[in-house]
Amino acid sequence: MVKLRLKRCGRKQRAVYRIIAIDVRARREGRDLHKVGFYDPIKNQTYLNVPAILDFIQKGAQPTETVYDILKRAEVF
């Protein structure tokens, strides 16, 4: 099963996250299938590739709670 979840990037105390499509069995920093967005909680910036996200969700991918909240705030749903 594929999930849309966050992948931690950046340096210590200055985390930024990529929103990725990844296999459920892979670890957090594992190899992703596709990068579909970017989230910076410090600057409160979000970049989303909405067509790719909707395509993955249509194929059965499940977003995690955090990613779901980000997508809801960006009015994707």
PyMOL Python script that loads the backbone (N, CA, C, O; Angstrom):
from pymol import cmd

cmd.read_pdbstr("""\
ATOM      1  N   MET A   1       0.841  -1.185   0.000  1.00  0.00           N
ATOM      2  CA  MET A   1       0.000   0.000   0.000  1.00  0.00           C
ATOM      3  C   MET A   1       0.883   1.245   0.000  1.00  0.00           C
ATOM      4  O   MET A   1       1.966   1.248   0.586  1.00  0.00           O
ATOM      5  N   VAL A   2       0.422   2.277  -0.648  1.00  0.00           N
ATOM      6  CA  VAL A   2       1.161   3.535  -0.762  1.00  0.00           C
ATOM      7  C   VAL A   2       0.542   4.568   0.178  1.00  0.00           C
ATOM      8  O   VAL A   2      -0.680   4.660   0.301  1.00  0.00           O
ATOM      9  N   LYS A   3       1.395   5.336   0.832  1.00  0.00           N
ATOM     10  CA  LYS A   3       0.941   6.415   1.704  1.00  0.00           C
ATOM     11  C   LYS A   3       1.589   7.718   1.280  1.00  0.00           C
ATOM     12  O   LYS A   3       2.693   7.740   0.736  1.00  0.00           O
ATOM     13  N   LEU A   4       0.882   8.791   1.540  1.00  0.00           N
ATOM     14  CA  LEU A   4       1.456  10.132   1.389  1.00  0.00           C
ATOM     15  C   LEU A   4       1.885  10.555   2.782  1.00  0.00           C
ATOM     16  O   LEU A   4       1.050  10.697   3.675  1.00  0.00           O
ATOM     17  N   ARG A   5       3.180  10.755   2.973  1.00  0.00           N
ATOM     18  CA  ARG A   5       3.664  11.121   4.301  1.00  0.00           C
ATOM     19  C   ARG A   5       4.851  12.065   4.204  1.00  0.00           C
ATOM     20  O   ARG A   5       5.348  12.355   3.116  1.00  0.00           O
ATOM     21  N   LEU A   6       5.298  12.539   5.368  1.00  0.00           N
ATOM     22  CA  LEU A   6       6.379  13.513   5.427  1.00  0.00           C
ATOM     23  C   LEU A   6       7.731  12.829   5.517  1.00  0.00           C
ATOM     24  O   LEU A   6       7.874  11.789   6.160  1.00  0.00           O
ATOM     25  N   LYS A   7       8.718  13.422   4.869  1.00  0.00           N
ATOM     26  CA  LYS A   7      10.105  12.975   4.945  1.00  0.00           C
ATOM     27  C   LYS A   7      10.904  14.151   5.483  1.00  0.00           C
ATOM     28  O   LYS A   7      10.891  15.237   4.904  1.00  0.00           O
ATOM     29  N   ARG A   8      11.598  13.930   6.594  1.00  0.00           N
ATOM     30  CA  ARG A   8      12.309  15.010   7.266  1.00  0.00           C
ATOM     31  C   ARG A   8      13.593  15.356   6.527  1.00  0.00           C
ATOM     32  O   ARG A   8      14.361  14.472   6.147  1.00  0.00           O
ATOM     33  N   CYS A   9      13.816  16.650   6.327  1.00  0.00           N
ATOM     34  CA  CYS A   9      15.029  17.166   5.709  1.00  0.00           C
ATOM     35  C   CYS A   9      15.482  18.370   6.518  1.00  0.00           C
ATOM     36  O   CYS A   9      14.834  18.736   7.499  1.00  0.00           O
ATOM     37  N   GLY A  10      16.564  18.975   6.127  1.00  0.00           N
ATOM     38  CA  GLY A  10      17.044  20.161   6.822  1.00  0.00           C
ATOM     39  C   GLY A  10      18.056  19.804   7.888  1.00  0.00           C
ATOM     40  O   GLY A  10      18.514  18.665   7.981  1.00  0.00           O
ATOM     41  N   ARG A  11      18.399  20.807   8.698  1.00  0.00           N
ATOM     42  CA  ARG A  11      19.403  20.565   9.726  1.00  0.00           C
ATOM     43  C   ARG A  11      18.765  20.512  11.102  1.00  0.00           C
ATOM     44  O   ARG A  11      17.548  20.636  11.240  1.00  0.00           O
ATOM     45  N   LYS A  12      19.582  20.328  12.102  1.00  0.00           N
ATOM     46  CA  LYS A  12      19.116  20.205  13.467  1.00  0.00           C
ATOM     47  C   LYS A  12      18.369  21.467  13.902  1.00  0.00           C
ATOM     48  O   LYS A  12      18.841  22.579  13.666  1.00  0.00           O
ATOM     49  N   GLN A  13      17.231  21.304  14.523  1.00  0.00           N
ATOM     50  CA  GLN A  13      16.384  22.387  15.016  1.00  0.00           C
ATOM     51  C   GLN A  13      15.784  23.246  13.896  1.00  0.00           C
ATOM     52  O   GLN A  13      15.095  24.223  14.190  1.00  0.00           O
ATOM     53  N   ARG A  14      16.019  22.919  12.653  1.00  0.00           N
ATOM     54  CA  ARG A  14      15.476  23.685  11.516  1.00  0.00           C
ATOM     55  C   ARG A  14      14.893  22.710  10.489  1.00  0.00           C
ATOM     56  O   ARG A  14      15.250  22.750   9.312  1.00  0.00           O
ATOM     57  N   ALA A  15      14.012  21.855  10.938  1.00  0.00           N
ATOM     58  CA  ALA A  15      13.479  20.813  10.070  1.00  0.00           C
ATOM     59  C   ALA A  15      12.544  21.380   9.012  1.00  0.00           C
ATOM     60  O   ALA A  15      11.739  22.271   9.286  1.00  0.00           O
ATOM     61  N   VAL A  16      12.662  20.856   7.816  1.00  0.00           N
ATOM     62  CA  VAL A  16      11.703  21.073   6.741  1.00  0.00           C
ATOM     63  C   VAL A  16      11.309  19.684   6.253  1.00  0.00           C
ATOM     64  O   VAL A  16      12.048  18.719   6.447  1.00  0.00           O
ATOM     65  N   TYR A  17      10.173  19.589   5.635  1.00  0.00           N
ATOM     66  CA  TYR A  17       9.650  18.282   5.259  1.00  0.00           C
ATOM     67  C   TYR A  17       9.274  18.250   3.796  1.00  0.00           C
ATOM     68  O   TYR A  17       8.785  19.237   3.246  1.00  0.00           O
ATOM     69  N   ARG A  18       9.504  17.112   3.170  1.00  0.00           N
ATOM     70  CA  ARG A  18       9.004  16.846   1.832  1.00  0.00           C
ATOM     71  C   ARG A  18       7.777  15.967   1.985  1.00  0.00           C
ATOM     72  O   ARG A  18       7.750  15.064   2.822  1.00  0.00           O
ATOM     73  N   ILE A  19       6.773  16.228   1.183  1.00  0.00           N
ATOM     74  CA  ILE A  19       5.600  15.357   1.147  1.00  0.00           C
ATOM     75  C   ILE A  19       5.842  14.376   0.012  1.00  0.00           C
ATOM     76  O   ILE A  19       6.015  14.772  -1.141  1.00  0.00           O
ATOM     77  N   ILE A  20       5.851  13.089   0.351  1.00  0.00           N
ATOM     78  CA  ILE A  20       6.228  12.065  -0.617  1.00  0.00           C
ATOM     79  C   ILE A  20       5.197  10.942  -0.649  1.00  0.00           C
ATOM     80  O   ILE A  20       4.450  10.730   0.307  1.00  0.00           O
ATOM     81  N   ALA A  21       5.178  10.240  -1.756  1.00  0.00           N
ATOM     82  CA  ALA A  21       4.431   8.999  -1.874  1.00  0.00           C
ATOM     83  C   ALA A  21       5.434   7.880  -1.652  1.00  0.00           C
ATOM     84  O   ALA A  21       6.461   7.822  -2.328  1.00  0.00           O
ATOM     85  N   ILE A  22       5.144   6.987  -0.705  1.00  0.00           N
ATOM     86  CA  ILE A  22       6.098   5.952  -0.322  1.00  0.00           C
ATOM     87  C   ILE A  22       5.355   4.687   0.068  1.00  0.00           C
ATOM     88  O   ILE A  22       4.210   4.733   0.516  1.00  0.00           O
ATOM     89  N   ASP A  23       6.026   3.556  -0.111  1.00  0.00           N
ATOM     90  CA  ASP A  23       5.462   2.272   0.307  1.00  0.00           C
ATOM     91  C   ASP A  23       5.370   2.239   1.829  1.00  0.00           C
ATOM     92  O   ASP A  23       6.251   2.761   2.513  1.00  0.00           O
ATOM     93  N   VAL A  24       4.333   1.642   2.356  1.00  0.00           N
ATOM     94  CA  VAL A  24       4.094   1.611   3.798  1.00  0.00           C
ATOM     95  C   VAL A  24       5.236   0.923   4.544  1.00  0.00           C
ATOM     96  O   VAL A  24       5.577   1.317   5.659  1.00  0.00           O
ATOM     97  N   ARG A  25       5.815  -0.082   3.945  1.00  0.00           N
ATOM     98  CA  ARG A  25       6.847  -0.865   4.634  1.00  0.00           C
ATOM     99  C   ARG A  25       8.198  -0.169   4.695  1.00  0.00           C
ATOM    100  O   ARG A  25       9.083  -0.622   5.420  1.00  0.00           O
ATOM    101  N   ALA A  26       8.381   0.919   3.956  1.00  0.00           N
ATOM    102  CA  ALA A  26       9.656   1.637   3.947  1.00  0.00           C
ATOM    103  C   ALA A  26       9.769   2.538   5.174  1.00  0.00           C
ATOM    104  O   ALA A  26       8.760   2.991   5.714  1.00  0.00           O
ATOM    105  N   ARG A  27      10.994   2.793   5.606  1.00  0.00           N
ATOM    106  CA  ARG A  27      11.200   3.680   6.749  1.00  0.00           C
ATOM    107  C   ARG A  27      11.026   5.138   6.328  1.00  0.00           C
ATOM    108  O   ARG A  27      10.868   5.434   5.143  1.00  0.00           O
ATOM    109  N   ARG A  28      11.056   6.037   7.297  1.00  0.00           N
ATOM    110  CA  ARG A  28      10.748   7.450   7.038  1.00  0.00           C
ATOM    111  C   ARG A  28      11.703   8.070   6.032  1.00  0.00           C
ATOM    112  O   ARG A  28      11.265   8.804   5.146  1.00  0.00           O
ATOM    113  N   GLU A  29      12.993   7.795   6.146  1.00  0.00           N
ATOM    114  CA  GLU A  29      13.962   8.341   5.205  1.00  0.00           C
ATOM    115  C   GLU A  29      14.273   7.370   4.066  1.00  0.00           C
ATOM    116  O   GLU A  29      15.287   7.516   3.384  1.00  0.00           O
ATOM    117  N   GLY A  30      13.410   6.391   3.863  1.00  0.00           N
ATOM    118  CA  GLY A  30      13.629   5.409   2.813  1.00  0.00           C
ATOM    119  C   GLY A  30      13.418   5.995   1.427  1.00  0.00           C
ATOM    120  O   GLY A  30      13.140   7.184   1.269  1.00  0.00           O
ATOM    121  N   ARG A  31      13.555   5.147   0.444  1.00  0.00           N
ATOM    122  CA  ARG A  31      13.422   5.590  -0.942  1.00  0.00           C
ATOM    123  C   ARG A  31      11.959   5.846  -1.279  1.00  0.00           C
ATOM    124  O   ARG A  31      11.103   4.984  -1.078  1.00  0.00           O
ATOM    125  N   ASP A  32      11.683   7.036  -1.791  1.00  0.00           N
ATOM    126  CA  ASP A  32      10.301   7.400  -2.081  1.00  0.00           C
ATOM    127  C   ASP A  32       9.948   7.082  -3.524  1.00  0.00           C
ATOM    128  O   ASP A  32      10.826   6.964  -4.380  1.00  0.00           O
ATOM    129  N   LEU A  33       8.648   6.943  -3.785  1.00  0.00           N
ATOM    130  CA  LEU A  33       8.174   6.702  -5.143  1.00  0.00           C
ATOM    131  C   LEU A  33       8.117   7.996  -5.941  1.00  0.00           C
ATOM    132  O   LEU A  33       8.467   8.033  -7.120  1.00  0.00           O
ATOM    133  N   HIS A  34       7.665   9.066  -5.271  1.00  0.00           N
ATOM    134  CA  HIS A  34       7.500  10.344  -5.964  1.00  0.00           C
ATOM    135  C   HIS A  34       7.424  11.460  -4.937  1.00  0.00           C
ATOM    136  O   HIS A  34       6.804  11.296  -3.887  1.00  0.00           O
ATOM    137  N   LYS A  35       8.051  12.598  -5.231  1.00  0.00           N
ATOM    138  CA  LYS A  35       7.949  13.781  -4.379  1.00  0.00           C
ATOM    139  C   LYS A  35       6.774  14.614  -4.879  1.00  0.00           C
ATOM    140  O   LYS A  35       6.724  14.995  -6.049  1.00  0.00           O
ATOM    141  N   VAL A  36       5.838  14.890  -3.988  1.00  0.00           N
ATOM    142  CA  VAL A  36       4.630  15.599  -4.414  1.00  0.00           C
ATOM    143  C   VAL A  36       4.434  16.937  -3.709  1.00  0.00           C
ATOM    144  O   VAL A  36       3.449  17.629  -3.963  1.00  0.00           O
ATOM    145  N   GLY A  37       5.357  17.306  -2.830  1.00  0.00           N
ATOM    146  CA  GLY A  37       5.181  18.588  -2.159  1.00  0.00           C
ATOM    147  C   GLY A  37       6.289  18.894  -1.188  1.00  0.00           C
ATOM    148  O   GLY A  37       7.241  18.127  -1.042  1.00  0.00           O
ATOM    149  N   PHE A  38       6.154  20.037  -0.518  1.00  0.00           N
ATOM    150  CA  PHE A  38       7.156  20.548   0.386  1.00  0.00           C
ATOM    151  C   PHE A  38       6.448  21.315   1.489  1.00  0.00           C
ATOM    152  O   PHE A  38       5.484  22.031   1.219  1.00  0.00           O
ATOM    153  N   TYR A  39       6.913  21.176   2.740  1.00  0.00           N
ATOM    154  CA  TYR A  39       6.287  21.876   3.865  1.00  0.00           C
ATOM    155  C   TYR A  39       7.374  22.382   4.799  1.00  0.00           C
ATOM    156  O   TYR A  39       8.218  21.614   5.261  1.00  0.00           O
ATOM    157  N   ASP A  40       7.343  23.687   5.074  1.00  0.00           N
ATOM    158  CA  ASP A  40       8.277  24.316   6.007  1.00  0.00           C
ATOM    159  C   ASP A  40       7.469  24.866   7.182  1.00  0.00           C
ATOM    160  O   ASP A  40       6.825  25.906   7.042  1.00  0.00           O
ATOM    161  N   PRO A  41       7.487  24.188   8.345  1.00  0.00           N
ATOM    162  CA  PRO A  41       6.675  24.659   9.471  1.00  0.00           C
ATOM    163  C   PRO A  41       7.199  25.937  10.106  1.00  0.00           C
ATOM    164  O   PRO A  41       6.436  26.648  10.760  1.00  0.00           O
ATOM    165  N   ILE A  42       8.474  26.251   9.934  1.00  0.00           N
ATOM    166  CA  ILE A  42       9.046  27.447  10.552  1.00  0.00           C
ATOM    167  C   ILE A  42       8.555  28.695   9.815  1.00  0.00           C
ATOM    168  O   ILE A  42       8.097  29.649  10.443  1.00  0.00           O
ATOM    169  N   LYS A  43       8.649  28.687   8.495  1.00  0.00           N
ATOM    170  CA  LYS A  43       8.181  29.818   7.688  1.00  0.00           C
ATOM    171  C   LYS A  43       6.713  29.677   7.303  1.00  0.00           C
ATOM    172  O   LYS A  43       6.125  30.585   6.716  1.00  0.00           O
ATOM    173  N   ASN A  44       6.129  28.531   7.639  1.00  0.00           N
ATOM    174  CA  ASN A  44       4.738  28.222   7.319  1.00  0.00           C
ATOM    175  C   ASN A  44       4.484  28.316   5.818  1.00  0.00           C
ATOM    176  O   ASN A  44       3.498  28.910   5.382  1.00  0.00           O
ATOM    177  N   GLN A  45       5.386  27.721   5.027  1.00  0.00           N
ATOM    178  CA  GLN A  45       5.259  27.680   3.577  1.00  0.00           C
ATOM    179  C   GLN A  45       4.907  26.273   3.143  1.00  0.00           C
ATOM    180  O   GLN A  45       5.379  25.292   3.717  1.00  0.00           O
ATOM    181  N   THR A  46       4.080  26.189   2.132  1.00  0.00           N
ATOM    182  CA  THR A  46       3.683  24.901   1.588  1.00  0.00           C
ATOM    183  C   THR A  46       3.684  24.982   0.073  1.00  0.00           C
ATOM    184  O   THR A  46       3.158  25.933  -0.506  1.00  0.00           O
ATOM    185  N   TYR A  47       4.277  23.983  -0.567  1.00  0.00           N
ATOM    186  CA  TYR A  47       4.197  23.830  -2.019  1.00  0.00           C
ATOM    187  C   TYR A  47       3.620  22.453  -2.278  1.00  0.00           C
ATOM    188  O   TYR A  47       4.131  21.460  -1.761  1.00  0.00           O
ATOM    189  N   LEU A  48       2.563  22.380  -3.069  1.00  0.00           N
ATOM    190  CA  LEU A  48       1.917  21.109  -3.367  1.00  0.00           C
ATOM    191  C   LEU A  48       1.768  20.936  -4.870  1.00  0.00           C
ATOM    192  O   LEU A  48       1.375  21.862  -5.579  1.00  0.00           O
ATOM    193  N   ASN A  49       2.087  19.742  -5.344  1.00  0.00           N
ATOM    194  CA  ASN A  49       1.825  19.368  -6.730  1.00  0.00           C
ATOM    195  C   ASN A  49       0.449  18.697  -6.723  1.00  0.00           C
ATOM    196  O   ASN A  49       0.347  17.473  -6.643  1.00  0.00           O
ATOM    197  N   VAL A  50      -0.592  19.502  -6.806  1.00  0.00           N
ATOM    198  CA  VAL A  50      -1.962  19.027  -6.608  1.00  0.00           C
ATOM    199  C   VAL A  50      -2.364  17.940  -7.609  1.00  0.00           C
ATOM    200  O   VAL A  50      -2.965  16.954  -7.185  1.00  0.00           O
ATOM    201  N   PRO A  51      -2.071  18.055  -8.913  1.00  0.00           N
ATOM    202  CA  PRO A  51      -2.460  16.970  -9.825  1.00  0.00           C
ATOM    203  C   PRO A  51      -1.819  15.625  -9.455  1.00  0.00           C
ATOM    204  O   PRO A  51      -2.467  14.583  -9.557  1.00  0.00           O
ATOM    205  N   ALA A  52      -0.562  15.642  -9.031  1.00  0.00           N
ATOM    206  CA  ALA A  52       0.100  14.395  -8.646  1.00  0.00           C
ATOM    207  C   ALA A  52      -0.504  13.828  -7.366  1.00  0.00           C
ATOM    208  O   ALA A  52      -0.669  12.614  -7.241  1.00  0.00           O
ATOM    209  N   ILE A  53      -0.833  14.698  -6.417  1.00  0.00           N
ATOM    210  CA  ILE A  53      -1.443  14.249  -5.161  1.00  0.00           C
ATOM    211  C   ILE A  53      -2.800  13.617  -5.434  1.00  0.00           C
ATOM    212  O   ILE A  53      -3.095  12.536  -4.926  1.00  0.00           O
ATOM    213  N   LEU A  54      -3.624  14.282  -6.230  1.00  0.00           N
ATOM    214  CA  LEU A  54      -4.941  13.739  -6.542  1.00  0.00           C
ATOM    215  C   LEU A  54      -4.843  12.437  -7.325  1.00  0.00           C
ATOM    216  O   LEU A  54      -5.675  11.547  -7.151  1.00  0.00           O
ATOM    217  N   ASP A  55      -3.839  12.318  -8.183  1.00  0.00           N
ATOM    218  CA  ASP A  55      -3.625  11.086  -8.935  1.00  0.00           C
ATOM    219  C   ASP A  55      -3.291   9.929  -7.998  1.00  0.00           C
ATOM    220  O   ASP A  55      -3.829   8.832  -8.148  1.00  0.00           O
ATOM    221  N   PHE A  56      -2.394  10.172  -7.021  1.00  0.00           N
ATOM    222  CA  PHE A  56      -2.049   9.119  -6.070  1.00  0.00           C
ATOM    223  C   PHE A  56      -3.244   8.742  -5.196  1.00  0.00           C
ATOM    224  O   PHE A  56      -3.455   7.563  -4.915  1.00  0.00           O
ATOM    225  N   ILE A  57      -4.025   9.727  -4.766  1.00  0.00           N
ATOM    226  CA  ILE A  57      -5.192   9.435  -3.932  1.00  0.00           C
ATOM    227  C   ILE A  57      -6.236   8.666  -4.730  1.00  0.00           C
ATOM    228  O   ILE A  57      -6.899   7.776  -4.197  1.00  0.00           O
ATOM    229  N   GLN A  58      -6.380   9.005  -5.992  1.00  0.00           N
ATOM    230  CA  GLN A  58      -7.330   8.297  -6.846  1.00  0.00           C
ATOM    231  C   GLN A  58      -6.914   6.837  -7.042  1.00  0.00           C
ATOM    232  O   GLN A  58      -7.765   5.959  -7.186  1.00  0.00           O
ATOM    233  N   LYS A  59      -5.609   6.585  -7.046  1.00  0.00           N
ATOM    234  CA  LYS A  59      -5.104   5.217  -7.196  1.00  0.00           C
ATOM    235  C   LYS A  59      -5.124   4.437  -5.890  1.00  0.00           C
ATOM    236  O   LYS A  59      -4.796   3.251  -5.879  1.00  0.00           O
ATOM    237  N   GLY A  60      -5.507   5.087  -4.777  1.00  0.00           N
ATOM    238  CA  GLY A  60      -5.657   4.363  -3.518  1.00  0.00           C
ATOM    239  C   GLY A  60      -4.671   4.726  -2.434  1.00  0.00           C
ATOM    240  O   GLY A  60      -4.658   4.077  -1.388  1.00  0.00           O
ATOM    241  N   ALA A  61      -3.845   5.734  -2.639  1.00  0.00           N
ATOM    242  CA  ALA A  61      -2.884   6.134  -1.608  1.00  0.00           C
ATOM    243  C   ALA A  61      -3.623   6.797  -0.447  1.00  0.00           C
ATOM    244  O   ALA A  61      -4.591   7.529  -0.650  1.00  0.00           O
ATOM    245  N   GLN A  62      -3.154   6.531   0.768  1.00  0.00           N
ATOM    246  CA  GLN A  62      -3.760   7.085   1.970  1.00  0.00           C
ATOM    247  C   GLN A  62      -2.830   8.131   2.572  1.00  0.00           C
ATOM    248  O   GLN A  62      -1.672   7.817   2.849  1.00  0.00           O
ATOM    249  N   PRO A  63      -3.294   9.366   2.787  1.00  0.00           N
ATOM    250  CA  PRO A  63      -2.444  10.360   3.457  1.00  0.00           C
ATOM    251  C   PRO A  63      -2.420  10.119   4.962  1.00  0.00           C
ATOM    252  O   PRO A  63      -3.409   9.664   5.536  1.00  0.00           O
ATOM    253  N   THR A  64      -1.296  10.420   5.599  1.00  0.00           N
ATOM    254  CA  THR A  64      -1.234  10.344   7.055  1.00  0.00           C
ATOM    255  C   THR A  64      -2.040  11.508   7.629  1.00  0.00           C
ATOM    256  O   THR A  64      -2.476  12.389   6.888  1.00  0.00           O
ATOM    257  N   GLU A  65      -2.236  11.510   8.941  1.00  0.00           N
ATOM    258  CA  GLU A  65      -3.035  12.559   9.568  1.00  0.00           C
ATOM    259  C   GLU A  65      -2.435  13.940   9.340  1.00  0.00           C
ATOM    260  O   GLU A  65      -3.155  14.893   9.044  1.00  0.00           O
ATOM    261  N   THR A  66      -1.118  14.047   9.479  1.00  0.00           N
ATOM    262  CA  THR A  66      -0.453  15.334   9.312  1.00  0.00           C
ATOM    263  C   THR A  66      -0.568  15.829   7.873  1.00  0.00           C
ATOM    264  O   THR A  66      -0.865  17.000   7.637  1.00  0.00           O
ATOM    265  N   VAL A  67      -0.334  14.944   6.923  1.00  0.00           N
ATOM    266  CA  VAL A  67      -0.442  15.321   5.516  1.00  0.00           C
ATOM    267  C   VAL A  67      -1.888  15.667   5.177  1.00  0.00           C
ATOM    268  O   VAL A  67      -2.141  16.591   4.404  1.00  0.00           O
ATOM    269  N   TYR A  68      -2.828  14.939   5.746  1.00  0.00           N
ATOM    270  CA  TYR A  68      -4.238  15.238   5.524  1.00  0.00           C
ATOM    271  C   TYR A  68      -4.575  16.647   6.014  1.00  0.00           C
ATOM    272  O   TYR A  68      -5.295  17.384   5.342  1.00  0.00           O
ATOM    273  N   ASP A  69      -4.053  17.018   7.184  1.00  0.00           N
ATOM    274  CA  ASP A  69      -4.284  18.367   7.715  1.00  0.00           C
ATOM    275  C   ASP A  69      -3.671  19.439   6.811  1.00  0.00           C
ATOM    276  O   ASP A  69      -4.276  20.488   6.592  1.00  0.00           O
ATOM    277  N   ILE A  70      -2.471  19.174   6.287  1.00  0.00           N
ATOM    278  CA  ILE A  70      -1.818  20.124   5.378  1.00  0.00           C
ATOM    279  C   ILE A  70      -2.642  20.280   4.102  1.00  0.00           C
ATOM    280  O   ILE A  70      -2.848  21.397   3.626  1.00  0.00           O
ATOM    281  N   LEU A  71      -3.109  19.173   3.555  1.00  0.00           N
ATOM    282  CA  LEU A  71      -3.916  19.219   2.329  1.00  0.00           C
ATOM    283  C   LEU A  71      -5.252  19.903   2.582  1.00  0.00           C
ATOM    284  O   LEU A  71      -5.746  20.634   1.723  1.00  0.00           O
ATOM    285  N   LYS A  72      -5.837  19.677   3.740  1.00  0.00           N
ATOM    286  CA  LYS A  72      -7.112  20.299   4.073  1.00  0.00           C
ATOM    287  C   LYS A  72      -6.942  21.816   4.228  1.00  0.00           C
ATOM    288  O   LYS A  72      -7.791  22.591   3.788  1.00  0.00           O
ATOM    289  N   ARG A  73      -5.824  22.233   4.864  1.00  0.00           N
ATOM    290  CA  ARG A  73      -5.548  23.657   5.034  1.00  0.00           C
ATOM    291  C   ARG A  73      -5.312  24.332   3.679  1.00  0.00           C
ATOM    292  O   ARG A  73      -5.637  25.507   3.503  1.00  0.00           O
ATOM    293  N   ALA A  74      -4.749  23.591   2.732  1.00  0.00           N
ATOM    294  CA  ALA A  74      -4.499  24.139   1.395  1.00  0.00           C
ATOM    295  C   ALA A  74      -5.728  24.005   0.490  1.00  0.00           C
ATOM    296  O   ALA A  74      -5.672  24.356  -0.689  1.00  0.00           O
ATOM    297  N   GLU A  75      -6.833  23.501   1.036  1.00  0.00           N
ATOM    298  CA  GLU A  75      -8.113  23.350   0.339  1.00  0.00           C
ATOM    299  C   GLU A  75      -8.022  22.420  -0.860  1.00  0.00           C
ATOM    300  O   GLU A  75      -8.645  22.666  -1.893  1.00  0.00           O
ATOM    301  N   VAL A  76      -7.241  21.344  -0.721  1.00  0.00           N
ATOM    302  CA  VAL A  76      -7.197  20.321  -1.763  1.00  0.00           C
ATOM    303  C   VAL A  76      -8.444  19.446  -1.653  1.00  0.00           C
ATOM    304  O   VAL A  76      -8.983  18.993  -2.663  1.00  0.00           O
ATOM    305  N   PHE A  77      -8.896  19.211  -0.424  1.00  0.00           N
ATOM    306  CA  PHE A  77     -10.120  18.413  -0.204  1.00  0.00           C
ATOM    307  C   PHE A  77     -11.307  19.320  -0.028  1.00  0.00           C
ATOM    308  O   PHE A  77     -12.425  18.842   0.167  1.00  0.00           O
TER     309      PHE A  77
END
""", "prot")
cmd.dss("prot")
cmd.show_as("cartoon", "prot")
cmd.util.cbc("prot")
cmd.orient("prot")
